[in-house]
Amino acid sequence: MTSTPETIRTVGQLRASGHRQRTVKEELRDNLLARMRDGSPRFPGIVGYDGTVLPEVERAILAGHDMVLLGERGRARPGSSAPWSGSSTSGRR
């Protein structure tokens, strides 16, 4: 019997289905390798970084490195999440 995600309800059923647990890094690497083999776009929707950032990101994913992706400086301000968290460290905005 082939199990589908809808029929798997317990850990025992998941193990019996042959599921193999993978880390996020393993899954990212496997997905990137599949896209490289297929020739499909590796990072659809990201434009303008083909010759600079994306090759480094690809190498880091393939090597299993940890990455920290930072935005442009000055794009966020301290306390900018306060309106969403329901708390504020100061009365000023």
Beta strands, then each sheet from edge to edge (+ up, - down):
end
